[in-house]
Amino acid sequence: MNRLLAVDWGTKRVGLAVSDPGRSLARALPTLAVRGFRDTLKRLEEIAVREGIGEILVGLPLLLSGEEGDSARLARKLARALEVRGYRVTLRDERWTSEAARDLLRDQGVRRPRPGRLDAVAAVLLLQEYLDESPSKGADA
């Protein structure tokens, strides 16, 4: 159970990405449509078990000012709920991931991504940046 799961929380969709076992590469998972907090939490737990997740990276959607709004509070609530269930959770500022994902897709010629694709790409960028900065690649979680 060494893989990382990245969660790009949103009120309508949750973008997801998972690392390889060596914690070098991130790949997108299907985006979840939000059907309430409990349902999202249950589905995240199912994915974590299926994917062999040892740690969960939750994107913290801060306001541009750096302050926390409603979305950041919900992301913190999600992080706490996952910790209570025994997962190691790291919160990470993700203010710019959606914009970076939009730019990346635009560079690839995608002008209007299908619903959920932007969320998935944002989760991959969030996770890949974290993996690239991590000094403990491949360490047991």
C-alpha positions as a printed Julia matrix, in Angstrom:
141×3 Matrix{Float64}:
   0.0    0.0     0.0
   2.46   2.56   -1.27
   0.48   4.45   -3.86
  -0.83   7.98   -3.49
  -4.3    9.17   -4.39
  -4.8   12.85   -5.25
  -8.23  14.37   -4.73
  -9.14  17.63   -6.46
 -12.29  18.47   -4.49
 -15.13  20.33   -6.13
 -18.77  20.87   -5.29
 -19.92  19.18   -8.52
 -17.01  16.89   -9.42
 -13.96  15.36   -7.75
 -10.9   14.93   -9.92
  -8.74  11.94   -9.04
  -5.23  10.8    -9.85
  -3.15   7.89   -8.59
   0.58   7.33   -8.48
   2.46   4.29   -9.63
   3.85   2.08   -6.81
   7.26   3.78   -7.1
   5.64   7.19   -6.63
   7.16   8.6    -9.8
   4.23   9.05  -12.18
   0.65  10.23  -11.8
  -2.26   9.04  -13.93
  -5.86  10.14  -14.0
  -8.73   8.09  -12.66
 -12.34   8.64  -13.66
 -13.78  11.81  -12.16
 -16.47  11.39   -9.53
 -19.76  13.25   -9.79
 -20.53  14.59   -6.32
 -23.73  13.17   -4.88
 -23.24  14.36   -1.35
 -20.39  14.27    1.12
 -21.02  10.78    2.51
 -21.36   9.23   -0.93
 -18.13  10.88   -2.08
 -16.3    9.68    1.03
 -17.59   6.13    0.54
 -16.51   6.1    -3.1
 -13.07   7.46   -2.22
 -12.62   4.68    0.32
 -13.59   2.08   -2.28
 -11.06   3.53   -4.73
  -8.36   3.64   -2.03
  -8.85  -0.05   -1.25
  -9.0   -1.07   -4.92
  -5.88   0.95   -5.86
  -3.78   0.02   -2.8
  -3.52   3.57   -1.51
  -1.2    4.35    1.39
  -1.62   8.12    1.45
  -4.17  10.61    0.16
  -3.31  14.08   -1.1
  -6.27  16.43   -0.82
  -6.16  19.64   -2.8
  -6.98  22.67   -0.68
  -8.82  25.19   -2.88
  -7.73  28.43   -1.26
  -8.99  31.78   -2.49
  -6.53  33.84   -4.53
  -5.91  35.88   -1.38
  -4.73  32.71    0.38
  -7.74  32.66    2.68
 -10.07  29.71    3.03
 -13.59  29.82    1.68
 -16.39  27.27    1.76
 -14.68  24.89   -0.69
 -11.49  24.82    1.39
 -13.51  24.1     4.53
 -15.19  21.16    2.77
 -11.78  19.88    1.62
 -10.55  20.04    5.24
 -13.68  18.19    6.37
 -12.97  15.5     3.78
  -9.34  15.26    4.92
 -10.4   14.85    8.56
 -12.97  12.19    7.64
 -10.32  10.23    5.73
  -7.85  10.52    8.63
 -10.47   9.18   11.04
 -10.76   6.16    8.75
  -7.03   5.51    9.09
  -5.6    7.15    5.98
  -2.54   9.35    6.06
  -3.69  12.63    4.5
  -1.75  15.63    3.24
  -3.45  18.89    2.32
  -1.88  20.89   -0.51
  -2.67  24.31   -1.93
  -4.25  23.81   -5.34
  -5.24  27.35   -6.26
  -3.62  27.18   -9.69
  -4.18  23.55  -10.75
  -7.42  24.18  -12.65
  -5.88  27.08  -14.55
  -2.76  25.03  -15.33
  -4.97  22.14  -16.47
  -6.95  24.51  -18.71
  -3.69  25.82  -20.22
  -2.36  22.3   -20.79
  -5.54  21.16  -22.52
  -5.6   24.34  -24.61
  -1.99  23.64  -25.67
  -3.14  20.17  -26.76
  -5.89  21.71  -28.9
  -8.74  20.95  -26.52
 -10.94  24.05  -26.4
 -13.95  22.67  -24.57
 -13.02  19.65  -22.47
 -15.78  17.19  -21.68
 -17.15  17.43  -18.13
 -14.72  15.95  -15.66
 -11.64  16.05  -17.88
 -10.43  19.37  -16.48
 -10.86  18.0   -12.94
  -8.89  14.85  -13.78
  -6.04  16.8   -15.37
  -5.95  19.16  -12.38
  -5.65  16.14  -10.05
  -2.81  14.71  -12.16
  -0.95  18.04  -12.06
  -1.47  18.32   -8.3
  -0.13  14.82   -7.73
   2.74  14.99  -10.22
   4.02  18.22   -8.7
   3.89  16.62   -5.25
   5.69  13.5    -6.48
   8.37  15.54   -8.21
   9.04  17.48   -4.99
   8.95  14.43   -2.69
  12.31  13.25   -1.35
  10.86   9.87   -0.33
   9.93   8.31   -3.66
   9.33   4.62   -3.24
   9.37   4.72    0.57
   6.79   2.62    2.33
   3.8    4.65    3.39
